[in-house]
Amino acid sequence: MQAESQGRLQDRRPLSIIDIGSNSIRLVVYEGLARSPTMLFNEKMLAGLGRGIVSTGKLDPEAVTRSMEEFRRFRALSEQAGAAQIYVLATAAAREAVNGPDFIHRAQDVLKTEIRVLSGRQEAHYSALGVISGFHPADGIAGDLGGGSLELVDVAGEAIGDGITLPLGGLRLQDMAKNSLAQAAKITRDELARAKLLKGGQGRPFYAVGGTWRNLARLHMEMTNYPLGVMHHYEIGIESAANFLRQVAKGEIEKVKGIEGVSKNRRSLLPYGAIVLQEIMTAMQPSKIIVSALGVREGFLYSLLDEAEQKADPLISAAEELARLRSRSVTHSHELVEWTARTFAAFGIDETEDEARYRHAAALLADIGWRAHPEYRGKQSLNIIAHASFFGVDHPGRAFLALANAYRHDGIFNESIDSEIKALATPRYLERARVLAAMMRVVYLLTASMPGIMPRLKWEQRANGVLALVLPASLADLYGERPAGRLAQLARITNRRLVLSVEGGPSMSVK
């Protein structure tokens, strides 16, 4: 019998969410219920259930037929993936169409499970929870644009404020405006006048949720030659957003750079998504646009966690999981978190809350590339971390994590390390990535990447400003030129006088 794969966390039971939207229907099978959920399988179909609903009041008949066929497939895929539970969520089109109840009844027969038809208030609530779960912390207005509706809600930390549901989803707006972009802008302006909460968002970020806005963001990345194709926490400045949206809202979408990467079924809705975002910007005056990859599905998952799990840091949770799956010793990774904290304190290096979080995550991730050939461990680690499914970290922070681990493998003075990723890091992050990497390079030579050594090492302040890294006498055999050489690099980059020493024995000055 074949052994169970070790590439998955064995304490997780998969679960499925089927999200029935006005434009798309999506199945996501998650590895398990967790603070930082990982997709095991992901598939969608652009059904267009809500197309024509304004004029007919009904779900599109052809879309209904196609959806039933897809539901059978989604049920079979969920069972094949071993999902212990299937949750089905339905949003605007299904709750508002005249034939919505009949559609839900038929779908429940096919899926063999209850379908939760979310009210506008519930949809806004779960969308807000999705944003709250993905940022550390969220503070602004979250907007979830679907095919049938737009949910706007104020989020501040873990608090959910005022919310409103408006009939401004792409399909509905296109239908209401009878394919006129000018009319769509007027309708949007009139509807947003009811969203008084937007005034409370002035000078705060707007969190853009939903497939249409994600596709717009991807086009913006193409237009600006942005070096990192990670959607979550992608930030767009107001001036840049205004110029870009103006171009898309003209309807000449086929001329936009990168449009070939957007499915043809979605392209016609992009100008309407651009118009809605334009009008939100005018009404709200946000500080910037931030894209969220998390929405209703992830917010629903977050609601299933207990309070302690909800309060966990999503970045640290994800880094912990990767350490468990990929490092030589997860205990060593935890020791590295503590040792780097002690070393920063010994060196008098201050940290903001986010810098401490990022150092913690970088230490957990420091050994995930060890199975690669030594010459490629740095590149592989950088690539994995830069593109990992991490939440609770912005792009400069993501660059810090990737660079700290690239420098840890390839050398802190290596100038050939990915220049595009370096360009995303702030000067302070770039410096700290090198400092952290230099610390890790010292200790890895003393531990052979195995636990039990770091807790026994200590820093001692000596005369004339000398700082000594002291090994206990029982570890004297680890003393030598190679770790002293690495300590010399640390001394150089931090401009400190350092010594490698054995308790009651020899010392080796490195500067």
C-alpha positions as CSV (number, residue, x, y, z in Angstrom):
1,M,0.0,0.0,0.0
2,Q,1.3,3.4,-1.0
3,A,2.4,5.7,1.9
4,E,0.3,8.8,2.7
5,S,1.7,11.9,1.2
6,Q,3.7,14.0,3.6
7,G,3.1,17.1,1.5
8,R,-0.1,17.8,3.4
9,L,-0.9,18.5,7.0
10,Q,-2.2,15.3,8.4
11,D,-4.3,16.9,11.1
12,R,-6.6,18.6,8.6
13,R,-9.9,17.4,7.2
14,P,-10.8,18.9,3.8
15,L,-14.0,20.9,3.3
16,S,-15.7,22.4,0.3
17,I,-17.4,25.7,-0.4
18,I,-19.5,26.2,-3.5
19,D,-20.2,29.8,-4.1
20,I,-23.2,30.5,-6.4
21,G,-22.8,34.1,-7.7
22,S,-24.7,36.1,-10.2
23,N,-21.9,35.7,-12.8
24,S,-19.7,32.8,-11.7
25,I,-20.1,29.6,-9.7
26,R,-17.0,28.4,-8.0
27,L,-15.9,25.3,-6.1
28,V,-13.0,25.6,-3.6
29,V,-11.9,22.6,-1.6
30,Y,-9.7,23.7,1.3
31,E,-7.1,21.6,3.0
32,G,-9.0,22.1,6.2
33,L,-10.4,24.8,8.5
34,A,-7.5,27.0,9.5
35,R,-6.6,30.6,10.2
36,S,-4.8,30.8,6.9
37,P,-6.7,28.4,4.7
38,T,-5.0,26.6,1.8
39,M,-6.8,25.7,-1.4
40,L,-6.6,22.0,-2.2
41,F,-8.6,22.4,-5.4
42,N,-10.2,25.3,-7.2
43,E,-12.5,25.5,-10.2
44,K,-15.1,27.9,-11.5
45,M,-17.6,28.3,-14.3
46,L,-18.9,31.6,-15.7
47,A,-22.5,30.7,-15.7
48,G,-24.1,34.1,-15.9
49,L,-27.1,33.2,-13.8
50,G,-28.0,36.9,-13.3
51,R,-27.8,37.9,-17.0
52,G,-31.0,39.6,-18.0
53,I,-32.5,39.5,-14.5
54,V,-33.4,43.2,-14.6
55,S,-35.7,42.8,-17.6
56,T,-37.0,39.3,-17.0
57,G,-36.9,39.0,-13.2
58,K,-35.6,35.5,-13.7
59,L,-32.4,33.6,-13.7
60,D,-31.1,32.9,-17.2
61,P,-32.6,29.5,-18.3
62,E,-29.5,28.3,-20.2
63,A,-27.3,29.3,-17.2
64,V,-29.6,27.3,-14.9
65,T,-29.3,24.2,-17.0
66,R,-25.5,24.5,-17.2
67,S,-25.3,25.1,-13.5
68,M,-27.1,21.9,-12.6
69,E,-24.6,19.9,-14.7
70,E,-21.7,21.7,-13.0
71,F,-23.2,21.1,-9.5
72,R,-23.0,17.3,-10.2
73,R,-19.4,17.7,-11.1
74,F,-18.6,19.9,-8.1
75,R,-20.3,17.3,-5.8
76,A,-18.2,14.5,-7.3
77,L,-15.0,16.6,-7.1
78,S,-15.7,17.4,-3.4
79,E,-16.1,13.7,-2.7
80,Q,-13.0,12.8,-4.7
81,A,-11.0,15.3,-2.6
82,G,-12.3,13.8,0.6
83,A,-14.3,16.8,1.7
84,A,-15.8,16.0,5.1
85,Q,-18.3,18.9,4.7
86,I,-19.8,20.8,1.8
87,Y,-21.0,24.4,2.4
88,V,-23.0,26.0,-0.4
89,L,-23.6,29.8,-0.4
90,A,-25.8,31.7,-2.9
91,T,-25.9,35.4,-3.3
92,A,-27.7,38.2,-5.1
93,A,-29.2,36.5,-8.2
94,A,-30.5,33.5,-6.4
95,R,-32.1,35.5,-3.6
96,E,-33.8,38.0,-5.9
97,A,-35.0,36.1,-9.0
98,V,-38.6,35.0,-9.3
99,N,-37.4,31.5,-10.1
100,G,-34.7,31.6,-7.4
101,P,-36.5,29.3,-4.9
102,D,-37.1,26.7,-7.6
103,F,-33.4,26.9,-8.7
104,I,-32.3,26.5,-5.1
105,H,-34.6,23.5,-4.6
106,R,-33.2,21.8,-7.7
107,A,-29.6,22.6,-6.8
108,Q,-30.1,21.1,-3.3
109,D,-31.4,17.9,-4.8
110,V,-28.3,17.7,-7.0
111,L,-25.8,18.7,-4.3
112,K,-27.5,16.7,-1.6
113,T,-26.9,19.5,0.9
114,E,-28.6,22.7,2.2
115,I,-27.9,25.9,0.4
116,R,-27.5,29.1,2.4
117,V,-29.1,31.9,0.5
118,L,-27.4,34.9,1.9
119,S,-29.3,38.1,2.5
120,G,-27.6,41.4,1.4
121,R,-26.7,42.0,5.0
122,Q,-25.2,38.5,5.5
123,E,-23.2,38.9,2.2
124,A,-21.8,42.2,3.4
125,H,-21.0,40.7,6.8
126,Y,-19.1,37.7,5.4
127,S,-17.3,39.9,2.8
128,A,-16.2,42.2,5.7
129,L,-15.0,39.1,7.7
130,G,-13.0,38.0,4.6
131,V,-11.2,41.4,4.6
132,I,-10.7,41.4,8.3
133,S,-9.2,37.9,8.1
134,G,-6.7,38.9,5.4
135,F,-5.1,42.1,6.8
136,H,-3.3,43.0,10.0
137,P,-5.3,45.0,10.7
138,A,-7.9,46.2,8.1
139,D,-9.0,49.8,8.5
140,G,-11.2,51.3,5.7
141,I,-14.1,50.6,3.5
142,A,-14.5,47.1,2.0
143,G,-16.3,46.8,-1.3
144,D,-17.3,43.4,-2.8
145,L,-18.4,43.7,-6.4
146,G,-20.2,40.7,-7.8
147,G,-22.3,40.1,-10.8
148,G,-25.5,41.2,-9.1
149,S,-24.7,43.5,-6.3
150,L,-22.1,45.6,-4.5
151,E,-21.6,45.3,-0.8
152,L,-20.0,48.2,1.0
153,V,-19.0,47.9,4.7
154,D,-16.8,49.8,7.1
155,V,-14.1,47.6,8.8
156,A,-11.7,48.7,11.6
157,G,-9.6,46.0,13.1
158,E,-12.1,43.3,14.1
159,A,-15.0,45.6,14.2
160,I,-17.6,45.7,11.4
161,G,-19.4,49.0,11.1
162,D,-22.1,50.3,8.8
163,G,-22.9,48.4,5.6
164,I,-25.1,48.6,2.5
165,T,-26.0,46.4,-0.5
166,L,-26.5,48.2,-3.8
167,P,-27.6,46.8,-7.2
168,L,-24.4,47.6,-8.9
169,G,-22.9,44.2,-9.8
170,G,-21.4,44.1,-13.3
171,L,-24.1,42.0,-15.0
172,R,-27.0,44.0,-13.3
173,L,-25.4,47.4,-14.1
174,Q,-24.8,46.4,-17.7
175,D,-28.5,45.3,-17.9
176,M,-29.9,48.4,-16.2
177,A,-27.8,50.7,-18.3
178,K,-28.8,48.8,-21.5
179,N,-25.1,48.6,-22.5
180,S,-24.6,52.4,-22.2
181,L,-21.5,53.2,-20.2
182,A,-22.6,56.8,-19.8
183,Q,-25.9,55.6,-18.3
184,A,-24.0,53.1,-16.1
185,A,-22.0,56.0,-14.6
186,K,-25.2,58.0,-13.8
187,I,-26.9,54.9,-12.3
188,T,-23.8,54.2,-10.2
189,R,-23.6,57.8,-9.0
190,D,-27.3,57.9,-8.0
191,E,-27.0,54.5,-6.1
192,L,-23.8,55.5,-4.3
193,A,-25.5,58.6,-3.0
194,R,-27.4,56.3,-0.6
195,A,-24.1,54.9,0.8
196,K,-23.5,57.5,3.5
197,L,-20.8,55.3,5.0
198,L,-18.4,56.3,2.2
199,K,-17.9,59.7,3.8
200,G,-16.5,57.9,6.8
201,G,-13.8,56.4,4.6
202,Q,-12.2,59.6,3.5
203,G,-8.4,59.3,3.8
204,R,-8.6,55.6,4.6
205,P,-8.0,52.7,2.2
206,F,-10.7,51.1,0.0
207,Y,-10.4,47.3,-0.1
208,A,-11.5,46.0,-3.5
209,V,-13.0,42.5,-3.4
210,G,-14.3,40.5,-6.3
211,G,-13.2,39.0,-9.6
212,T,-13.9,42.0,-11.8
213,W,-11.7,44.3,-9.6
214,R,-9.0,41.6,-9.4
215,N,-8.9,41.5,-13.2
216,L,-8.6,45.2,-13.3
217,A,-5.8,45.1,-10.8
218,R,-4.0,42.5,-12.9
219,L,-4.3,44.8,-15.9
220,H,-2.9,47.7,-13.8
221,M,0.1,45.4,-12.9
222,E,0.7,44.8,-16.6
223,M,0.4,48.5,-17.5
224,T,2.9,49.5,-14.8
225,N,5.3,46.5,-15.3
226,Y,4.8,45.6,-11.6
227,P,7.4,42.9,-10.7
228,L,5.3,40.7,-8.4
229,G,2.1,39.0,-9.7
230,V,0.6,38.5,-6.2
231,M,-2.9,39.9,-6.1
232,H,-3.6,40.1,-2.3
233,H,-2.5,43.4,-0.8
234,Y,-1.6,44.9,-4.2
235,E,-1.9,48.7,-3.6
236,I,-2.8,51.3,-6.3
237,G,-2.2,55.0,-5.7
238,I,-5.2,57.3,-6.3
239,E,-3.7,59.2,-9.2
240,S,-2.5,56.0,-10.9
241,A,-5.9,54.4,-10.3
242,A,-7.8,57.4,-11.7
243,N,-5.8,57.5,-14.9
244,F,-6.1,53.7,-15.4
245,L,-9.8,53.5,-14.7
246,R,-10.5,56.4,-17.0
247,Q,-9.0,54.4,-19.8
248,V,-10.9,51.2,-19.1
249,A,-14.2,53.1,-18.5
250,K,-14.1,54.3,-22.1
251,G,-15.0,50.8,-23.1
252,E,-11.9,50.3,-25.4
253,I,-10.9,47.3,-23.4
254,E,-9.3,45.4,-26.2
255,K,-6.6,48.1,-26.4
256,V,-5.5,47.7,-22.7
257,K,-2.2,46.0,-22.2
258,G,-2.5,42.5,-20.9
259,I,-6.2,42.0,-21.8
260,E,-5.4,38.7,-23.4
261,G,-4.9,37.3,-19.9
262,V,-8.6,38.0,-19.0
263,S,-11.2,35.5,-20.2
264,K,-13.4,36.9,-22.9
265,N,-16.6,36.3,-20.8
266,R,-15.3,38.7,-18.2
267,R,-14.0,41.4,-20.5
268,S,-17.3,43.0,-21.2
269,L,-17.9,43.7,-17.5
270,L,-14.5,45.4,-16.9
271,P,-15.7,48.9,-18.0
272,Y,-18.6,48.6,-15.6
273,G,-16.3,47.6,-12.7
274,A,-14.1,50.5,-13.6
275,I,-17.0,52.9,-13.6
276,V,-18.2,51.7,-10.1
277,L,-14.7,52.1,-8.7
278,Q,-14.3,55.6,-10.3
279,E,-17.5,56.7,-8.6
280,I,-16.6,55.2,-5.3
281,M,-13.3,57.1,-5.4
282,T,-15.2,60.3,-6.1
283,A,-17.6,59.8,-3.3
284,M,-15.2,58.4,-0.7
285,Q,-11.8,60.1,-1.4
286,P,-9.8,57.1,-0.2
287,S,-6.1,57.2,0.5
288,K,-5.4,54.3,-1.8
289,I,-6.9,51.2,-3.4
290,I,-5.9,47.8,-1.8
291,V,-6.9,44.6,-3.5
292,S,-8.2,41.7,-1.3
293,A,-8.0,38.2,-2.6
294,L,-10.3,37.2,0.3
295,G,-14.1,37.7,0.3
296,V,-17.3,36.0,1.2
297,R,-16.0,32.4,1.1
298,E,-13.0,33.1,3.3
299,G,-15.2,35.3,5.6
300,F,-17.6,32.4,6.0
301,L,-14.7,30.1,6.8
302,Y,-13.3,32.6,9.3
303,S,-16.8,32.7,11.0
304,L,-16.4,28.9,11.7
305,L,-13.2,29.4,13.7
306,D,-13.3,29.8,17.4
307,E,-12.3,33.1,19.0
308,A,-8.8,32.1,19.8
309,E,-8.2,30.9,16.2
310,Q,-9.7,34.1,14.8
311,K,-7.2,36.1,16.8
312,A,-4.2,34.2,15.5
313,D,-1.9,36.0,13.1
314,P,-2.5,34.7,9.6
315,L,1.0,35.3,8.4
316,I,2.6,33.4,11.4
317,S,0.1,30.6,11.0
318,A,1.0,30.1,7.3
319,A,4.7,30.3,8.0
320,E,4.3,27.8,10.8
321,E,2.6,25.4,8.3
322,L,5.3,25.7,5.7
323,A,8.0,25.1,8.4
324,R,6.1,21.9,9.4
325,L,5.9,20.8,5.8
326,R,9.3,21.8,4.5
327,S,12.0,22.4,7.1
328,R,14.5,19.9,8.4
329,S,13.3,20.6,12.0
330,V,10.3,22.7,12.9
331,T,11.7,22.8,16.5
332,H,14.9,24.4,15.1
333,S,12.7,26.9,13.3
334,H,11.0,27.9,16.6
335,E,14.4,28.1,18.3
336,L,15.5,30.5,15.5
337,V,12.5,32.7,16.2
338,E,13.6,33.0,19.9
339,W,17.3,33.3,19.2
340,T,16.9,36.1,16.6
341,A,14.6,38.0,19.1
342,R,17.3,37.7,21.8
343,T,20.0,38.7,19.3
344,F,18.1,41.8,18.1
345,A,17.7,42.8,21.8
346,A,21.4,42.2,22.5
347,F,22.3,44.4,19.5
348,G,19.9,47.1,20.6
349,I,17.9,46.8,17.3
350,D,14.4,48.2,17.8
351,E,11.4,46.7,16.0
352,T,7.9,47.9,15.1
353,E,5.1,45.4,15.6
354,D,5.1,44.5,11.9
355,E,8.9,44.2,11.8
356,A,8.8,41.7,14.7
357,R,6.1,39.7,13.0
358,Y,8.1,39.6,9.8
359,R,11.3,38.6,11.6
360,H,9.2,35.8,13.3
361,A,7.8,34.6,9.9
362,A,11.2,34.8,8.2
363,A,12.8,32.7,10.9
364,L,10.1,30.0,10.5
365,L,10.6,30.0,6.7
366,A,14.4,30.0,6.9
367,D,14.9,26.3,6.0
368,I,12.1,25.6,3.6
369,G,14.5,25.4,0.6
370,W,16.9,22.8,2.0
371,R,15.9,20.0,-0.4
372,A,17.1,22.0,-3.4
373,H,20.8,21.9,-4.5
374,P,22.8,24.3,-2.3
375,E,23.5,26.6,-5.3
376,Y,19.7,27.1,-5.8
377,R,18.3,27.2,-2.3
378,G,18.3,30.9,-2.2
379,K,16.5,31.4,-5.5
380,Q,14.0,28.7,-4.7
381,S,13.3,30.1,-1.2
382,L,12.9,33.6,-2.6
383,N,10.5,32.4,-5.3
384,I,8.4,30.3,-2.9
385,I,8.1,33.0,-0.3
386,A,7.5,35.9,-2.8
387,H,4.6,34.0,-4.4
388,A,3.2,32.1,-1.4
389,S,-0.4,32.3,-0.4
390,F,0.3,34.6,2.6
391,F,-2.1,37.0,4.2
392,G,-1.5,39.7,6.8
393,V,1.6,41.0,5.0
394,D,1.9,43.8,2.4
395,H,4.2,43.5,-0.6
396,P,7.2,45.3,0.9
397,G,6.9,42.9,3.9
398,R,6.7,40.0,1.5
399,A,9.9,41.2,-0.2
400,F,11.6,41.4,3.2
401,L,10.7,37.7,3.9
402,A,11.9,36.6,0.5
403,L,15.1,38.6,0.6
404,A,16.1,37.6,4.2
405,N,16.0,33.9,3.1
406,A,17.7,34.5,-0.2
407,Y,20.6,36.3,1.6
408,R,20.6,33.6,4.3
409,H,21.5,31.1,1.5
410,D,23.4,33.2,-1.1
411,G,25.3,35.6,1.1
412,I,24.5,39.0,2.5
413,F,26.7,40.9,0.1
414,N,25.4,39.1,-3.0
415,E,24.3,41.8,-5.4
416,S,22.9,39.3,-8.0
417,I,19.8,38.5,-5.9
418,D,16.5,39.4,-7.6
419,S,16.6,43.2,-8.3
420,E,12.8,43.4,-8.9
421,I,12.0,41.9,-5.5
422,K,14.6,44.2,-3.9
423,A,12.8,47.2,-5.6
424,L,9.7,46.3,-3.6
425,A,11.4,46.5,-0.2
426,T,11.9,49.7,1.6
427,P,15.5,50.7,2.4
428,R,14.9,49.8,6.0
429,Y,13.5,46.4,5.1
430,L,16.4,45.8,2.7
431,E,19.0,46.6,5.5
432,R,17.1,44.4,8.0
433,A,16.8,41.5,5.6
434,R,20.6,41.5,5.4
435,V,21.1,41.8,9.1
436,L,18.7,39.0,9.9
437,A,20.2,36.8,7.2
438,A,23.7,37.5,8.7
439,M,22.5,36.3,12.1
440,M,20.9,33.2,10.6
441,R,24.1,32.4,8.7
442,V,26.1,32.4,12.0
443,V,23.8,30.1,13.9
444,Y,23.2,27.6,11.1
445,L,26.9,26.8,11.2
446,L,26.7,26.1,14.9
447,T,23.6,23.9,14.8
448,A,23.8,21.8,11.6
449,S,20.1,22.9,11.2
450,M,19.2,20.7,14.2
451,P,17.6,21.7,17.5
452,G,19.1,21.9,20.9
453,I,22.0,24.3,20.4
454,M,20.5,27.8,20.1
455,P,18.9,27.9,23.6
456,R,22.4,27.2,25.0
457,L,24.1,30.1,23.2
458,K,24.2,33.5,24.9
459,W,25.4,37.0,24.2
460,E,27.7,38.7,26.8
461,Q,28.5,42.4,26.9
462,R,32.2,42.9,27.6
463,A,34.6,45.7,28.0
464,N,35.2,48.4,25.3
465,G,31.8,47.7,23.7
466,V,32.7,44.2,22.7
467,L,29.7,41.8,22.4
468,A,30.6,38.1,22.7
469,L,28.7,35.1,21.4
470,V,29.4,32.5,24.1
471,L,29.3,28.7,23.6
472,P,29.0,26.6,26.7
473,A,32.1,24.5,27.5
474,S,30.2,21.3,26.5
475,L,29.9,22.7,22.9
476,A,33.5,23.8,22.6
477,D,34.0,21.5,19.6
478,L,31.7,23.7,17.6
479,Y,34.1,26.6,18.0
480,G,36.1,27.3,14.8
481,E,37.1,29.5,11.9
482,R,33.9,29.1,9.8
483,P,31.5,30.4,12.4
484,A,34.0,33.1,13.3
485,G,34.0,34.1,9.7
486,R,30.2,34.4,9.6
487,L,30.3,36.4,12.8
488,A,32.8,38.8,11.1
489,Q,30.2,39.4,8.4
490,L,27.6,40.1,11.0
491,A,30.0,42.5,12.7
492,R,30.7,44.3,9.4
493,I,27.0,44.8,8.5
494,T,26.0,45.9,12.0
495,N,29.2,47.9,12.6
496,R,29.8,46.2,15.9
497,R,32.8,44.6,17.7
498,L,32.0,40.9,18.1
499,V,33.8,38.0,19.6
500,L,33.2,34.2,19.3
501,S,34.0,32.7,22.7
502,V,33.8,29.4,24.7
503,E,32.8,29.6,28.3
504,G,36.0,29.3,30.4
505,G,38.0,28.9,27.2
506,P,39.3,30.7,24.1
507,S,37.9,33.8,22.3
508,M,38.3,34.7,18.7
509,S,37.9,38.4,17.8
510,V,36.2,38.9,14.5
511,K,36.6,42.6,14.2
